[in-house]
């Protein structure tokens, strides 16, 4: 599988970095829609996809519950 730099939270809604550079990337690209409280479209979409069984991809690592 190679090195893992990012993992999904157990609920599949957020991307978590395992490295300082990855954390900076998540922050700069706002991968979890955390910059603006009123704009949560990424996590809302992911929640819908999780309910449908389409997300996160089965091969992607996830945090333990």
PDB file with one MODEL, atoms N, CA, C and O in Angstrom:
MODEL        1
ATOM      1  N   UNK A   1       0.824  -1.203   0.000  1.00  0.00           N
ATOM      2  CA  UNK A   1       0.000   0.000   0.000  1.00  0.00           C
ATOM      3  C   UNK A   1       0.864   1.261   0.000  1.00  0.00           C
ATOM      4  O   UNK A   1       0.422   2.302  -0.486  1.00  0.00           O
ATOM      5  N   UNK A   2       2.072   1.193   0.528  1.00  0.00           N
ATOM      6  CA  UNK A   2       2.921   2.371   0.562  1.00  0.00           C
ATOM      7  C   UNK A   2       2.661   3.234   1.777  1.00  0.00           C
ATOM      8  O   UNK A   2       1.902   2.859   2.671  1.00  0.00           O
ATOM      9  N   UNK A   3       3.291   4.381   1.801  1.00  0.00           N
ATOM     10  CA  UNK A   3       3.121   5.304   2.920  1.00  0.00           C
ATOM     11  C   UNK A   3       1.720   5.896   2.930  1.00  0.00           C
ATOM     12  O   UNK A   3       1.157   6.215   1.883  1.00  0.00           O
ATOM     13  N   UNK A   4       1.169   6.037   4.124  1.00  0.00           N
ATOM     14  CA  UNK A   4      -0.154   6.620   4.292  1.00  0.00           C
ATOM     15  C   UNK A   4       0.019   7.986   4.947  1.00  0.00           C
ATOM     16  O   UNK A   4       0.508   8.078   6.073  1.00  0.00           O
ATOM     17  N   UNK A   5      -0.375   9.033   4.256  1.00  0.00           N
ATOM     18  CA  UNK A   5      -0.234  10.388   4.767  1.00  0.00           C
ATOM     19  C   UNK A   5      -1.546  10.952   5.287  1.00  0.00           C
ATOM     20  O   UNK A   5      -1.554  11.820   6.160  1.00  0.00           O
ATOM     21  N   UNK A   6      -2.642  10.463   4.755  1.00  0.00           N
ATOM     22  CA  UNK A   6      -3.962  10.928   5.154  1.00  0.00           C
ATOM     23  C   UNK A   6      -4.836   9.717   5.459  1.00  0.00           C
ATOM     24  O   UNK A   6      -4.687   8.665   4.837  1.00  0.00           O
ATOM     25  N   UNK A   7      -5.751   9.869   6.421  1.00  0.00           N
ATOM     26  CA  UNK A   7      -6.733   8.833   6.703  1.00  0.00           C
ATOM     27  C   UNK A   7      -8.090   9.502   6.916  1.00  0.00           C
ATOM     28  O   UNK A   7      -8.165  10.698   7.198  1.00  0.00           O
ATOM     29  N   UNK A   8      -9.137   8.738   6.781  1.00  0.00           N
ATOM     30  CA  UNK A   8     -10.485   9.227   7.046  1.00  0.00           C
ATOM     31  C   UNK A   8     -10.803   9.033   8.516  1.00  0.00           C
ATOM     32  O   UNK A   8     -10.319   8.087   9.138  1.00  0.00           O
ATOM     33  N   UNK A   9     -11.611   9.918   9.076  1.00  0.00           N
ATOM     34  CA  UNK A   9     -12.114   9.692  10.419  1.00  0.00           C
ATOM     35  C   UNK A   9     -13.006   8.458  10.378  1.00  0.00           C
ATOM     36  O   UNK A   9     -13.441   8.042   9.305  1.00  0.00           O
ATOM     37  N   UNK A  10     -13.280   7.872  11.539  1.00  0.00           N
ATOM     38  CA  UNK A  10     -14.070   6.646  11.612  1.00  0.00           C
ATOM     39  C   UNK A  10     -15.427   6.801  10.932  1.00  0.00           C
ATOM     40  O   UNK A  10     -15.938   5.853  10.335  1.00  0.00           O
ATOM     41  N   UNK A  11     -16.014   8.004  11.023  1.00  0.00           N
ATOM     42  CA  UNK A  11     -17.328   8.221  10.409  1.00  0.00           C
ATOM     43  C   UNK A  11     -17.241   8.557   8.921  1.00  0.00           C
ATOM     44  O   UNK A  11     -18.270   8.674   8.255  1.00  0.00           O
ATOM     45  N   UNK A  12     -16.021   8.714   8.390  1.00  0.00           N
ATOM     46  CA  UNK A  12     -15.824   8.968   6.966  1.00  0.00           C
ATOM     47  C   UNK A  12     -16.088  10.394   6.519  1.00  0.00           C
ATOM     48  O   UNK A  12     -16.135  10.660   5.319  1.00  0.00           O
ATOM     49  N   UNK A  13     -16.263  11.320   7.459  1.00  0.00           N
ATOM     50  CA  UNK A  13     -16.631  12.687   7.091  1.00  0.00           C
ATOM     51  C   UNK A  13     -15.451  13.634   6.955  1.00  0.00           C
ATOM     52  O   UNK A  13     -15.552  14.643   6.257  1.00  0.00           O
ATOM     53  N   UNK A  14     -14.334  13.333   7.604  1.00  0.00           N
ATOM     54  CA  UNK A  14     -13.192  14.241   7.592  1.00  0.00           C
ATOM     55  C   UNK A  14     -11.917  13.524   7.201  1.00  0.00           C
ATOM     56  O   UNK A  14     -11.742  12.336   7.471  1.00  0.00           O
ATOM     57  N   UNK A  15     -11.037  14.261   6.567  1.00  0.00           N
ATOM     58  CA  UNK A  15      -9.707  13.783   6.231  1.00  0.00           C
ATOM     59  C   UNK A  15      -8.770  14.243   7.341  1.00  0.00           C
ATOM     60  O   UNK A  15      -8.786  15.410   7.733  1.00  0.00           O
ATOM     61  N   UNK A  16      -7.954  13.320   7.845  1.00  0.00           N
ATOM     62  CA  UNK A  16      -7.001  13.627   8.908  1.00  0.00           C
ATOM     63  C   UNK A  16      -5.602  13.336   8.380  1.00  0.00           C
ATOM     64  O   UNK A  16      -5.372  12.308   7.743  1.00  0.00           O
ATOM     65  N   UNK A  17      -4.679  14.238   8.646  1.00  0.00           N
ATOM     66  CA  UNK A  17      -3.307  14.041   8.203  1.00  0.00           C
ATOM     67  C   UNK A  17      -2.481  13.401   9.298  1.00  0.00           C
ATOM     68  O   UNK A  17      -2.724  13.606  10.487  1.00  0.00           O
ATOM     69  N   UNK A  18      -1.510  12.628   8.877  1.00  0.00           N
ATOM     70  CA  UNK A  18      -0.604  11.988   9.817  1.00  0.00           C
ATOM     71  C   UNK A  18       0.744  12.702   9.884  1.00  0.00           C
ATOM     72  O   UNK A  18       1.629  12.280  10.627  1.00  0.00           O
ATOM     73  N   UNK A  19       0.908  13.779   9.115  1.00  0.00           N
ATOM     74  CA  UNK A  19       2.182  14.490   9.084  1.00  0.00           C
ATOM     75  C   UNK A  19       1.945  15.996   9.184  1.00  0.00           C
ATOM     76  O   UNK A  19       0.856  16.471   8.864  1.00  0.00           O
ATOM     77  N   UNK A  20       2.949  16.748   9.622  1.00  0.00           N
ATOM     78  CA  UNK A  20       2.804  18.204   9.667  1.00  0.00           C
ATOM     79  C   UNK A  20       2.522  18.817   8.289  1.00  0.00           C
ATOM     80  O   UNK A  20       1.701  19.728   8.174  1.00  0.00           O
ATOM     81  N   UNK A  21       3.188  18.328   7.260  1.00  0.00           N
ATOM     82  CA  UNK A  21       2.958  18.861   5.916  1.00  0.00           C
ATOM     83  C   UNK A  21       1.531  18.544   5.473  1.00  0.00           C
ATOM     84  O   UNK A  21       0.873  19.377   4.850  1.00  0.00           O
ATOM     85  N   UNK A  22       1.063  17.369   5.785  1.00  0.00           N
ATOM     86  CA  UNK A  22      -0.305  16.994   5.447  1.00  0.00           C
ATOM     87  C   UNK A  22      -1.330  17.851   6.172  1.00  0.00           C
ATOM     88  O   UNK A  22      -2.355  18.218   5.598  1.00  0.00           O
ATOM     89  N   UNK A  23      -1.054  18.174   7.446  1.00  0.00           N
ATOM     90  CA  UNK A  23      -1.967  19.046   8.197  1.00  0.00           C
ATOM     91  C   UNK A  23      -2.021  20.424   7.559  1.00  0.00           C
ATOM     92  O   UNK A  23      -3.088  21.030   7.468  1.00  0.00           O
ATOM     93  N   UNK A  24      -0.881  20.914   7.123  1.00  0.00           N
ATOM     94  CA  UNK A  24      -0.851  22.212   6.442  1.00  0.00           C
ATOM     95  C   UNK A  24      -1.627  22.139   5.129  1.00  0.00           C
ATOM     96  O   UNK A  24      -2.321  23.087   4.763  1.00  0.00           O
ATOM     97  N   UNK A  25      -1.511  21.024   4.426  1.00  0.00           N
ATOM     98  CA  UNK A  25      -2.246  20.834   3.174  1.00  0.00           C
ATOM     99  C   UNK A  25      -3.743  20.828   3.431  1.00  0.00           C
ATOM    100  O   UNK A  25      -4.496  21.512   2.738  1.00  0.00           O
ATOM    101  N   UNK A  26      -4.183  20.052   4.431  1.00  0.00           N
ATOM    102  CA  UNK A  26      -5.614  20.009   4.773  1.00  0.00           C
ATOM    103  C   UNK A  26      -6.134  21.399   5.113  1.00  0.00           C
ATOM    104  O   UNK A  26      -7.221  21.794   4.690  1.00  0.00           O
ATOM    105  N   UNK A  27      -5.344  22.125   5.876  1.00  0.00           N
ATOM    106  CA  UNK A  27      -5.749  23.464   6.294  1.00  0.00           C
ATOM    107  C   UNK A  27      -5.801  24.419   5.104  1.00  0.00           C
ATOM    108  O   UNK A  27      -6.792  25.125   4.915  1.00  0.00           O
ATOM    109  N   UNK A  28      -4.754  24.443   4.316  1.00  0.00           N
ATOM    110  CA  UNK A  28      -4.671  25.386   3.195  1.00  0.00           C
ATOM    111  C   UNK A  28      -5.748  25.126   2.142  1.00  0.00           C
ATOM    112  O   UNK A  28      -6.342  26.061   1.607  1.00  0.00           O
ATOM    113  N   UNK A  29      -5.991  23.849   1.852  1.00  0.00           N
ATOM    114  CA  UNK A  29      -6.992  23.503   0.838  1.00  0.00           C
ATOM    115  C   UNK A  29      -8.393  23.378   1.432  1.00  0.00           C
ATOM    116  O   UNK A  29      -9.363  23.154   0.708  1.00  0.00           O
ATOM    117  N   UNK A  30      -8.492  23.523   2.747  1.00  0.00           N
ATOM    118  CA  UNK A  30      -9.773  23.446   3.455  1.00  0.00           C
ATOM    119  C   UNK A  30     -10.536  22.180   3.063  1.00  0.00           C
ATOM    120  O   UNK A  30     -11.715  22.231   2.710  1.00  0.00           O
ATOM    121  N   UNK A  31      -9.839  21.046   3.135  1.00  0.00           N
ATOM    122  CA  UNK A  31     -10.391  19.779   2.675  1.00  0.00           C
ATOM    123  C   UNK A  31     -11.605  19.328   3.472  1.00  0.00           C
ATOM    124  O   UNK A  31     -12.380  18.499   2.996  1.00  0.00           O
ATOM    125  N   UNK A  32     -11.785  19.860   4.681  1.00  0.00           N
ATOM    126  CA  UNK A  32     -12.915  19.468   5.514  1.00  0.00           C
ATOM    127  C   UNK A  32     -13.931  20.585   5.708  1.00  0.00           C
ATOM    128  O   UNK A  32     -14.782  20.505   6.594  1.00  0.00           O
ATOM    129  N   UNK A  33     -13.848  21.625   4.888  1.00  0.00           N
ATOM    130  CA  UNK A  33     -14.815  22.740   4.964  1.00  0.00           C
ATOM    131  C   UNK A  33     -14.892  23.358   6.361  1.00  0.00           C
ATOM    132  O   UNK A  33     -15.985  23.656   6.842  1.00  0.00           O
ATOM    133  N   UNK A  34     -13.767  23.550   7.002  1.00  0.00           N
ATOM    134  CA  UNK A  34     -13.756  24.093   8.361  1.00  0.00           C
ATOM    135  C   UNK A  34     -13.536  25.601   8.410  1.00  0.00           C
ATOM    136  O   UNK A  34     -13.684  26.210   9.469  1.00  0.00           O
ATOM    137  N   UNK A  35     -13.195  26.196   7.309  1.00  0.00           N
ATOM    138  CA  UNK A  35     -12.859  27.612   7.295  1.00  0.00           C
ATOM    139  C   UNK A  35     -14.073  28.501   7.563  1.00  0.00           C
ATOM    140  O   UNK A  35     -13.960  29.520   8.243  1.00  0.00           O
ATOM    141  N   UNK A  36     -15.214  28.120   7.038  1.00  0.00           N
ATOM    142  CA  UNK A  36     -16.419  28.928   7.195  1.00  0.00           C
ATOM    143  C   UNK A  36     -17.529  28.058   7.784  1.00  0.00           C
ATOM    144  O   UNK A  36     -17.948  27.078   7.168  1.00  0.00           O
ATOM    145  N   UNK A  37     -17.997  28.414   8.964  1.00  0.00           N
ATOM    146  CA  UNK A  37     -19.012  27.611   9.646  1.00  0.00           C
ATOM    147  C   UNK A  37     -20.285  27.454   8.832  1.00  0.00           C
ATOM    148  O   UNK A  37     -20.901  26.389   8.849  1.00  0.00           O
ATOM    149  N   UNK A  38     -20.684  28.487   8.127  1.00  0.00           N
ATOM    150  CA  UNK A  38     -21.939  28.433   7.382  1.00  0.00           C
ATOM    151  C   UNK A  38     -21.831  27.602   6.101  1.00  0.00           C
ATOM    152  O   UNK A  38     -22.851  27.259   5.503  1.00  0.00           O
ATOM    153  N   UNK A  39     -20.627  27.281   5.682  1.00  0.00           N
ATOM    154  CA  UNK A  39     -20.417  26.503   4.454  1.00  0.00           C
ATOM    155  C   UNK A  39     -19.883  25.127   4.826  1.00  0.00           C
ATOM    156  O   UNK A  39     -18.695  24.975   5.109  1.00  0.00           O
ATOM    157  N   UNK A  40     -20.743  24.141   4.827  1.00  0.00           N
ATOM    158  CA  UNK A  40     -20.370  22.790   5.232  1.00  0.00           C
ATOM    159  C   UNK A  40     -20.729  21.788   4.146  1.00  0.00           C
ATOM    160  O   UNK A  40     -21.068  20.643   4.442  1.00  0.00           O
ATOM    161  N   UNK A  41     -20.657  22.209   2.904  1.00  0.00           N
ATOM    162  CA  UNK A  41     -21.139  21.355   1.817  1.00  0.00           C
ATOM    163  C   UNK A  41     -20.317  20.078   1.644  1.00  0.00           C
ATOM    164  O   UNK A  41     -20.866  19.042   1.268  1.00  0.00           O
ATOM    165  N   UNK A  42     -19.032  20.135   1.907  1.00  0.00           N
ATOM    166  CA  UNK A  42     -18.201  18.941   1.738  1.00  0.00           C
ATOM    167  C   UNK A  42     -18.628  17.858   2.721  1.00  0.00           C
ATOM    168  O   UNK A  42     -18.870  16.720   2.318  1.00  0.00           O
ATOM    169  N   UNK A  43     -18.723  18.195   3.991  1.00  0.00           N
ATOM    170  CA  UNK A  43     -19.110  17.186   4.991  1.00  0.00           C
ATOM    171  C   UNK A  43     -20.559  16.737   4.818  1.00  0.00           C
ATOM    172  O   UNK A  43     -20.873  15.570   5.055  1.00  0.00           O
ATOM    173  N   UNK A  44     -21.446  17.643   4.407  1.00  0.00           N
ATOM    174  CA  UNK A  44     -22.833  17.230   4.141  1.00  0.00           C
ATOM    175  C   UNK A  44     -22.880  16.236   2.991  1.00  0.00           C
ATOM    176  O   UNK A  44     -23.608  15.245   3.051  1.00  0.00           O
ATOM    177  N   UNK A  45     -22.110  16.497   1.949  1.00  0.00           N
ATOM    178  CA  UNK A  45     -22.054  15.569   0.808  1.00  0.00           C
ATOM    179  C   UNK A  45     -21.469  14.233   1.228  1.00  0.00           C
ATOM    180  O   UNK A  45     -21.998  13.179   0.875  1.00  0.00           O
ATOM    181  N   UNK A  46     -20.380  14.275   1.981  1.00  0.00           N
ATOM    182  CA  UNK A  46     -19.762  13.026   2.439  1.00  0.00           C
ATOM    183  C   UNK A  46     -20.733  12.228   3.305  1.00  0.00           C
ATOM    184  O   UNK A  46     -20.787  11.003   3.196  1.00  0.00           O
ATOM    185  N   UNK A  47     -21.495  12.896   4.157  1.00  0.00           N
ATOM    186  CA  UNK A  47     -22.469  12.204   5.005  1.00  0.00           C
ATOM    187  C   UNK A  47     -23.493  11.460   4.129  1.00  0.00           C
ATOM    188  O   UNK A  47     -23.837  10.311   4.408  1.00  0.00           O
ATOM    189  N   UNK A  48     -23.962  12.110   3.099  1.00  0.00           N
ATOM    190  CA  UNK A  48     -24.896  11.500   2.150  1.00  0.00           C
ATOM    191  C   UNK A  48     -24.246  10.284   1.469  1.00  0.00           C
ATOM    192  O   UNK A  48     -24.866   9.227   1.347  1.00  0.00           O
ATOM    193  N   UNK A  49     -23.007  10.447   1.035  1.00  0.00           N
ATOM    194  CA  UNK A  49     -22.301   9.367   0.352  1.00  0.00           C
ATOM    195  C   UNK A  49     -22.055   8.180   1.283  1.00  0.00           C
ATOM    196  O   UNK A  49     -22.163   7.028   0.863  1.00  0.00           O
ATOM    197  N   UNK A  50     -21.721   8.463   2.558  1.00  0.00           N
ATOM    198  CA  UNK A  50     -21.524   7.393   3.542  1.00  0.00           C
ATOM    199  C   UNK A  50     -22.827   6.615   3.717  1.00  0.00           C
ATOM    200  O   UNK A  50     -22.814   5.384   3.734  1.00  0.00           O
ATOM    201  N   UNK A  51     -23.935   7.313   3.847  1.00  0.00           N
ATOM    202  CA  UNK A  51     -25.238   6.653   4.009  1.00  0.00           C
ATOM    203  C   UNK A  51     -25.570   5.774   2.805  1.00  0.00           C
ATOM    204  O   UNK A  51     -26.204   4.728   2.945  1.00  0.00           O
ATOM    205  N   UNK A  52     -25.142   6.200   1.639  1.00  0.00           N
ATOM    206  CA  UNK A  52     -25.383   5.430   0.426  1.00  0.00           C
ATOM    207  C   UNK A  52     -24.392   4.300   0.210  1.00  0.00           C
ATOM    208  O   UNK A  52     -24.569   3.478  -0.689  1.00  0.00           O
ATOM    209  N   UNK A  53     -23.333   4.255   1.046  1.00  0.00           N
ATOM    210  CA  UNK A  53     -22.321   3.213   0.917  1.00  0.00           C
ATOM    211  C   UNK A  53     -21.271   3.487  -0.139  1.00  0.00           C
ATOM    212  O   UNK A  53     -20.528   2.584  -0.524  1.00  0.00           O
ATOM    213  N   UNK A  54     -21.197   4.736  -0.618  1.00  0.00           N
ATOM    214  CA  UNK A  54     -20.256   5.095  -1.678  1.00  0.00           C
ATOM    215  C   UNK A  54     -18.961   5.715  -1.173  1.00  0.00           C
ATOM    216  O   UNK A  54     -18.047   5.967  -1.958  1.00  0.00           O
ATOM    217  N   UNK A  55     -18.876   5.960   0.122  1.00  0.00           N
ATOM    218  CA  UNK A  55     -17.739   6.716   0.651  1.00  0.00           C
ATOM    219  C   UNK A  55     -17.451   6.266   2.072  1.00  0.00           C
ATOM    220  O   UNK A  55     -18.379   5.866   2.776  1.00  0.00           O
ATOM    221  N   UNK A  56     -16.221   6.313   2.516  1.00  0.00           N
ATOM    222  CA  UNK A  56     -14.993   6.490   1.737  1.00  0.00           C
ATOM    223  C   UNK A  56     -14.662   5.216   0.967  1.00  0.00           C
ATOM    224  O   UNK A  56     -15.205   4.149   1.254  1.00  0.00           O
ATOM    225  N   UNK A  57     -13.781   5.335   0.004  1.00  0.00           N
ATOM    226  CA  UNK A  57     -13.405   4.152  -0.767  1.00  0.00           C
ATOM    227  C   UNK A  57     -12.897   3.039   0.160  1.00  0.00           C
ATOM    228  O   UNK A  57     -12.188   3.313   1.128  1.00  0.00           O
ATOM    229  N   UNK A  58     -13.252   1.817  -0.130  1.00  0.00           N
ATOM    230  CA  UNK A  58     -12.905   0.674   0.726  1.00  0.00           C
ATOM    231  C   UNK A  58     -11.405   0.534   0.936  1.00  0.00           C
ATOM    232  O   UNK A  58     -10.968   0.079   1.993  1.00  0.00           O
ATOM    233  N   UNK A  59     -10.613   0.920  -0.054  1.00  0.00           N
ATOM    234  CA  UNK A  59      -9.163   0.756   0.063  1.00  0.00           C
ATOM    235  C   UNK A  59      -8.488   1.881   0.851  1.00  0.00           C
ATOM    236  O   UNK A  59      -7.301   1.784   1.163  1.00  0.00           O
ATOM    237  N   UNK A  60      -9.221   2.937   1.173  1.00  0.00           N
ATOM    238  CA  UNK A  60      -8.646   4.055   1.928  1.00  0.00           C
ATOM    239  C   UNK A  60      -8.635   3.734   3.423  1.00  0.00           C
ATOM    240  O   UNK A  60      -9.604   3.185   3.946  1.00  0.00           O
ATOM    241  N   UNK A  61      -7.546   4.072   4.108  1.00  0.00           N
ATOM    242  CA  UNK A  61      -7.480   3.814   5.556  1.00  0.00           C
ATOM    243  C   UNK A  61      -8.423   4.728   6.345  1.00  0.00           C
ATOM    244  O   UNK A  61      -8.694   5.863   5.954  1.00  0.00           O
ATOM    245  N   UNK A  62      -8.917   4.189   7.479  1.00  0.00           N
ATOM    246  CA  UNK A  62      -9.808   4.963   8.361  1.00  0.00           C
ATOM    247  C   UNK A  62      -9.325   4.826   9.792  1.00  0.00           C
ATOM    248  O   UNK A  62      -8.678   3.845  10.159  1.00  0.00           O
ATOM    249  N   UNK A  63      -9.653   5.832  10.593  1.00  0.00           N
ATOM    250  CA  UNK A  63      -9.365   5.766  12.027  1.00  0.00           C
ATOM    251  C   UNK A  63     -10.226   4.675  12.637  1.00  0.00           C
ATOM    252  O   UNK A  63     -11.292   4.340  12.119  1.00  0.00           O
ATOM    253  N   UNK A  64      -9.746   4.125  13.748  1.00  0.00           N
ATOM    254  CA  UNK A  64     -10.559   3.171  14.490  1.00  0.00           C
ATOM    255  C   UNK A  64     -11.642   3.923  15.244  1.00  0.00           C
ATOM    256  O   UNK A  64     -11.461   5.089  15.594  1.00  0.00           O
ATOM    257  N   UNK A  65     -12.741   3.279  15.489  1.00  0.00           N
ATOM    258  CA  UNK A  65     -13.875   3.912  16.182  1.00  0.00           C
ATOM    259  C   UNK A  65     -13.481   4.449  17.529  1.00  0.00           C
ATOM    260  O   UNK A  65     -14.316   5.010  18.238  1.00  0.00           O
TER     261      UNK A  65
ENDMDL
END
